[in-house]
Amino acid sequence: MPPKTYETPAELAQAARKYGGDTRREQMSYITQTGSAGHPQEQLNGLVSHK
């Protein structure tokens, strides 16, 4: 399945649940650490590319 662009943190979290709890914790931690710095979509795309 090709990487998907996530439109909202909720979509990202839903997808993360499919791939396992550890992945979700890492992604939520990343979102918490970055806060509002940068464009939200860039942050989400960065999370997806880390897989």
C-alpha positions as CSV (number, residue, x, y, z in Angstrom):
1,M,0.0,0.0,0.0
2,P,1.5,3.4,-1.0
3,P,2.0,6.0,1.7
4,K,-1.0,8.2,2.2
5,T,-1.3,11.9,3.0
6,Y,-3.2,12.3,6.2
7,E,-5.5,15.3,6.4
8,T,-6.0,15.3,10.2
9,P,-4.3,14.0,13.4
10,A,-7.4,11.8,13.9
11,E,-6.9,10.1,10.5
12,L,-3.2,9.6,11.4
13,A,-4.1,8.1,14.7
14,Q,-6.6,5.8,13.1
15,A,-4.0,4.6,10.6
16,A,-1.5,4.2,13.4
17,R,-3.8,1.9,15.3
18,K,-3.8,-0.4,12.3
19,Y,0.0,-0.6,12.3
20,G,0.3,-1.2,16.1
21,G,0.3,0.6,19.4
22,D,4.1,1.3,19.4
23,T,3.8,3.2,16.2
24,R,0.9,5.2,17.5
25,R,2.8,6.2,20.7
26,E,5.8,7.3,18.7
27,Q,3.7,9.4,16.4
28,M,1.7,11.0,19.2
29,S,5.0,11.8,20.9
30,Y,6.4,13.4,17.7
31,I,3.3,15.5,17.4
32,T,3.6,16.6,21.1
33,Q,7.3,17.5,20.7
34,T,6.8,19.5,17.5
35,G,3.8,21.4,18.8
36,S,2.7,24.1,16.4
37,A,6.1,24.5,14.7
38,G,5.9,24.3,11.0
39,H,2.9,23.5,8.8
40,P,0.7,20.7,10.3
41,Q,0.6,18.7,7.0
42,E,4.4,18.8,6.8
43,Q,4.5,17.3,10.3
44,L,2.1,14.5,9.4
45,N,3.9,13.7,6.2
46,G,7.1,13.5,8.2
47,L,5.6,11.0,10.5
48,V,4.4,8.9,7.6
49,S,7.9,8.9,6.0
50,H,9.5,7.6,9.2
51,K,7.7,4.3,8.9
